[in-house]
């Protein structure tokens, strides 16, 4: 019980950093931030800074202390783009021109770029979907080492001053439609950190696996082969007083592993054949969802692998669900926003978000009783958390948003197609 209490006490401190995809424990939550409910990009009201970011990326920013880290892929073509929107086209982009895969470090207070490193330069080893980019994976950091994963171009670790520590070639990752192997959509799963290791989920057409490497040296620690189809979700760590699990959202099964050894502990079938959302959790409950029909399931699972409740055709295709204040929020690509009681799965409300038509890919985040929804059209909807739907504000950025935001140190960081915005209340 003592160790569990220490874990709970550590959460508010960790919330001052946003170290990986979806922040502390992949929760998407950072209270105690005093974020504004509205801002105005045209007048600059509540916009602390706005920094152009070269290239294309759907990866999210991460924050540690006063440093922000982002990744990008810069095409030599010059006019490279992606196609947002609600459509079912599985076409790959024709941009196979040489790229520069980069990691950038920015100052949190000013938005100034402190350093910029090219991890790999050359012709892409894989294709990308027309809605995707060549830099989809969010980096991860422990405040000393920053890890960036560029799919088939490799896994790279830098110190916080930009010195390359190590790199690993994970081979060419063939990630695309499970039922149309000739399609290539590109890699998207992000690395996560556990103790002194970095863990990656490599689900592809053939030869899927999980792998762990020493965070300081890059030395391989373990590798677990998986009979899995391509997936795009990021794995997550679940901890309580009794156990620590590595949970993966995958097409054939939802798996739980020992994150220290890679040994499988349990598996659950019945998921979609295309999976992207990251598992999220609350004490005693692991929530895993995916949005491809006909299944499109939501599973609420006990840490021992027992299913508490489940729903069909309610799962999100891209956005990761949000657990906040004993409620579960699920945002569908088309803008249907559902609220459930986490313990029982009882529906609280279902609301259609009045977006401009391109839908949603970014995952919702929450802070201080507010939920932030970011559309592909570049609109941000601020919703009051709770059992009754209430729209507080809607703000237009003016360019597409695909990346999930980050929250720390009183700032909301939003990555649009070409810029990184820092949004916060005026400094005292």
N, C-alpha and C positions, 0 to 999 in steps of 0.2 A: 504493500500500500504506500509505503514511503516513496519508492521510486516512481510510482504513478503520480503522486502528488507533486514531485519535483518536475515531472514531465508537463503537468498542467500549468505550473508556475512559469515554466520556460516559454510558453506560447506567446504571451504579450511581448516579451523581449524580442523573440524571433520575428514578430510582426513588423518590427522596424526595418527589417530587410525583406526583400522579395527575391529569394536566391535561385529560383528555377521556375519552370512552367507552372502557372497557377499559384505561385507563392509558397508560403510555409505549409508543408504537408499536402501540397496540391489543393488547398482548401478554397482558394480564391477569396479569402476573407482577411481584412486587416482593419480592425477597429482602432479607435483612438486617434484618428487622422484629421478630423475637422475639415474635411473636404467641402468645397462649395457645392451647392445644389445646381448651380447654373454658371455658365461662363460664355464669353463672346469672342470668337476668333477674329471677328472683323475689327472690334475696338480694342482687343487685348485684355478685356476685363477678366480677371482671374486666370490669365495665361502667364505663367512665370517665364517661360521661354519656348521657342519653337526652333528646332534645328533641322536643316536638310540632311537626309541620310541617303548616300548614293546607292544605286542598284535596286534590286527587288528582294523582298523577303516577307514571309508570313510569320516569321519567328517573333516572339514577344521580347520586350526589354526585361532585364533583371536588374535588381538594385542591391548593393551591399554598401552600407554606410553612405558615403558621399560619391560613390561611383556607380555609373550605369553602364551595362554592357549590352550590345546588340550585335547581331550578325547580318550579313548581306551577301548577295551574289551580284556582281557587277558584270553585265554583258558587254562584250566588245561591239555588239551591234549598235548600241547607243539608244535605240528606241524600243527596247524590250518592254513588254507589258504582260498583263494577265487579263483574263476575262471574268469579272465578277458576275453574279446573277444566279437565278434559279433555273437551271437547265440540266439535262441529263447527258449531254454530249461527253463522250469519253476520250476525245481526241487529245493527242499529245501536242505540245508546242513544237513549232518548227525551229525554235531558237537553239541550235546546237553550236553556236559560235563560241569561241574561247571566253571563259569567265574568270573573274577573280573572286574567290570565296574569302570574305574578310570578317574579322571581329573588330569592333570599335569600342572604345572606352570613353565615356563622357562624364563631365563634372555635373553632379546632381543639382548644384545650386545655380549654375549658369547655362548649362547645355553645351558648353564648349567641348569640342573633341580633344581629349587628352592624348590618345594614341590610336593608331589604326594599323592593323597587321593583315597581310595576305597569307592565309594558311595554305592555299592551293591555287594554282593558276594553270588553265589548260582547257581543252575541249571536255564538256561534260561526259562522264562515263555512263550516265543514265539519262533518259528523257524525263520531262515533267509534263503534267497535265496543263491544259491551257488556262485553268483557273489557279494553278499552283505557281511556285517559284523554285529556284534551286537552293533556297535557304529557308526551310520551313521549321527546322528544329530549334527550339529555344535553348540558349546556353544555360549552364548551371555553375554556381560558385559556392565556396565555403568561406569566402573572404580572403583566401590566400591563393587558391588555384581557380582558374576559370576554364571550363571545358566547353568546347564547341564541336558539334557533330554536323558534318556536311554530307551525310549519306555515303555514296560510293566514293566520294573524294576523301573520306577519312575522318578520324576522331582526333582532336587536337587539344592540348592543355597548355595554358599560358599562366605565368604569374600575373599578379594584378598590375604590374608595371609593363606588361606586354612582352616579356621574354618567353620564347617557346621552351617548354619543359619536356614535352614528349609528343609523339603522334603514333597512331595505330591505323593500319590499313585493314578494314573489315571486309574487303572484297567488293565486287560489284553487286549492289542490291537491286534485285529485279522485283520492284513493287508496283503492282497494277491490278487490273480487274482479274479476280480469281477465275471467272468463266470466259475470259478473253485474254489469254496469256500474251498475245502480241501487243496489247495495250501496255504502255508504261506511264504511270502517274507520278512517280517520284516518291522519295522518302519523306517522312514527317515526324516520326517519333522522336522525342527529346531525351537527352541523357538525364539521369537523376543521380544524386549522391547519397550514399549510405555509409555512415562511419567514415572510414578512410578509403572508400572505393567509389568508382563511377560505374553505373549499370546501364546497359543499353538493350533495347528490345528490337531484334532484327527479324521481322516476319516478312517473308517474301514467297515467290512462287514455289521455289524448292530450296531446301536447306535452311529453314527458319531456326533461330537460336536466340538465347539470352546470353549475355557475357558480362563479366565484371573485371575491372582493371584497378590496379592500385592508383589512387588519385595523385600521389606524389611522383611516381616513377613510370606509370603506364604498364607495369608488369601484369600479364594476365593472371587472374586469380581463379576464375572458374568459367566454364562454358556449359550450357545446357541446351542440347538439341531439342527441337519442338516440331511435332507434326501439325504445323499450322499454315493457314493461308495468309496472304498479304494483309497487313493491318497498319494503321497510322496512329494508334493511341500511344500515349506515354505511360509507362508503368508507374505504380505508386507504392509507397510504404505505408502500411498500417501498423500502429503500435498501441498496445495497452499493457496492463500490469502483468499479463500472462504470456504474451506472445508478440513477435514482430514478423510481419508477412510482407512479401513482395507480391503485389497483385497486378495481373495483366489482363487487359481487355482484348480478346482475340476471337477470331471467327469460329473456330471449332469449339473452343472451350474458354471459359473464364478460369484462369489458373491462379493458385497461390503457391509461393515458393518460400524457402528459407533464404533470405537475402545474403546471408553469410556464406552459403555453400551452393546455392542454385538448385537444391533438392526440392522436387515438387511435394507439396503437402496435400492439396486437394484440387479438384477441378469440377466445373459445372457446365453442362451443355445447354443448348437452346438459344445461343446468341445469334446475331445477324451474321451474314457472310461478308459484310464489309463493316469494320469497326474503327472508330476514330476517337470517341470521347475517352478521357482519362478516368480511372476509378477514383472516387472520392469517399470520404469516411467521416464518421462521428463515433464516439465511444460505443462499441458494441454493434455497429452497423457499417458494412461496406456496401457502397452503392455503385453499380456498374450498369451502363446503358449503351445502346447503339441504335441507329436510326434506319437501317435499311429494311424495307418491308419484304416479305410479309410479317417478319417477326417484330422488328423495331422494339425490343424489350427493355424494360427497366427491372433490375434485380436488386432487392435489398437482402443482404446476406450476413449471417452471423460470422464472426471470425473463425468458427469451426467448420465453415462451409455449408451450414444449414440455411436454406432460403426462407426468409421471414415472410416476404410478400413479393409479388411480381406483377407486372402489367405487360400487355402486348400492344403493339402499334402506338406507343406513347413515347418511345425513346427518341432522343435527338440524333440527327445524322452527324453533325460536326461539333456544335458547342458542348462542352463538358457541363454536367449539371452542377448546381450550387446548393450546398447544405448551409442554412443560416437560421439560427434561433429556432431550432426544432422543426423547421419547415424545409421542404425540398422544392427547389425551383428548376424547371426544365424548359429550356428555350429551343424550339424547333427552328430549322433552317428557314421555313416560310414565315416565321414570326408568331407562331402560336406559343404563348407563355403560360405554362401550367404551374400550379402550386399544390403540393400535397403535404399531408402530415407525415413526417419522416417515420415515425414509429409504426404506423398502420398502413400507409399508402392511400389513406382516404383523400379524395380530391377536395381541395379547398376552393379553388377557382380556376377557370380557364379563360384566357384573354388573348385577343388578337392585337398585336402591336401594329399600329398604323404606319408602317414603313413605306419607302418609296418604290419598292418592288424587287430589289436585288437580294433581299433576305439577310440571313445572319450566319456568320461562320465563327466569329469571336465568342469566347466563353464569358458568361456573366460573372461579375465580381461584386463584392459587397464591402461596405464600410459604414459604421455608425448609423445603422438603420436604413441605409439606402442601397439599392441595387442598380448597377450600371450595365446597360445593354448596348452593344455597339453593332451597328448594321454595316453591311458591305457598301451601302450608299454613302457612308460617312456621317450618319446620324447617331447621336448618343441619347438614349432614353434613360432618365433617372426615375426609378420606381421606389416608392416607399415600401420597405419590407413589412411583412405582416399578413394577416389572414384576409385582408381586403385590398384589392388592387387600387393603387392610386398613382397616377403619373404626375411627377413633380415638375419635370421640365424635359424639353427635347431640344438638342443643340446640333447644328449642322457644322461639320468640319470643312466640307467642300471637296473632299477626295476620298477614294475608297479606303475602308478599314477592314482588314482580314485578321489582324493579330489581336490576341487577347491582351488586355491592359495589365499594368503593374501598379501596386500601391505601396508606398512606404514614406516615412518621414514627412507626412502631411502633403504628399503629392500623388496625383493620379497621372501616370505616364501612358499616353496613347500613341501608338505607332500607326500612322496612315501610310498610304502608298509611297509617299516621298519625304515625310517629315516625322520627327518625334516631338510630341507636345508634352510639356509639364504643366499640369493644371493644379492650382492651389489657391487658398485664400491669401489675401494680401499679408505680407510680413508685418508684424507689429512695429 
